[in-house]
Amino acid sequence: ELIGLPQEIFTPLFAMARIVGWCAHRNEELNFEGKRIIRPAYKNVLDDVTYVPIKKR
């Protein structure tokens, strides 16, 4: 809103800026030897917590 862009184009503008990176990532997945997915590993280091419904938070 600060530069006068209508809210309706926020998502398409974001996608336009990211699509080259998305395509490069997909090309790596398809062409990398072994066809493995190239993605950083994720390890959750948090303790398990009990779900609390929104109304009780």
C-alpha positions in Angstrom: 0.0 0.0 0.0 2.9 2.4 0.6 3.8 2.6 -3.1 0.2 2.5 -4.3 0.0 -1.1 -5.6 -3.5 -2.6 -5.3 -3.7 -5.5 -2.9 -4.9 -7.8 -5.7 -1.5 -7.9 -7.3 0.6 -8.7 -4.2 0.5 -12.5 -4.8 1.2 -12.4 -8.5 4.0 -9.9 -7.9 5.5 -12.2 -5.3 5.2 -15.2 -7.7 6.8 -13.2 -10.5 9.8 -12.4 -8.3 10.2 -16.1 -7.2 9.4 -18.1 -10.3 13.0 -18.2 -11.6 14.2 -19.6 -8.3 11.4 -22.2 -8.3 12.2 -23.3 -11.8 15.9 -23.6 -11.0 15.1 -25.7 -8.0 12.9 -28.0 -10.0 15.6 -28.3 -12.7 18.1 -29.4 -10.0 15.6 -32.0 -8.7 15.1 -33.4 -12.2 18.7 -33.3 -13.4 20.8 -34.0 -10.3 22.4 -37.4 -10.3 20.3 -39.8 -8.2 17.2 -37.6 -8.6 17.3 -36.7 -4.9 15.4 -33.6 -3.7 17.9 -30.9 -2.9 16.5 -29.3 0.3 18.1 -28.4 3.6 17.5 -30.9 6.4 15.1 -29.9 9.2 15.3 -31.1 12.7 12.7 -30.0 15.2 14.5 -29.1 18.5 11.3 -28.0 20.4 9.6 -30.1 23.0 6.2 -31.5 22.2 3.4 -29.3 23.4 -0.3 -30.0 23.9 -2.6 -28.3 21.4 -4.6 -25.5 22.9 -7.8 -24.4 21.0 -7.7 -20.8 19.8 -10.6 -19.8 22.1 -8.7 -21.0 25.1 -5.4 -19.3 24.3 
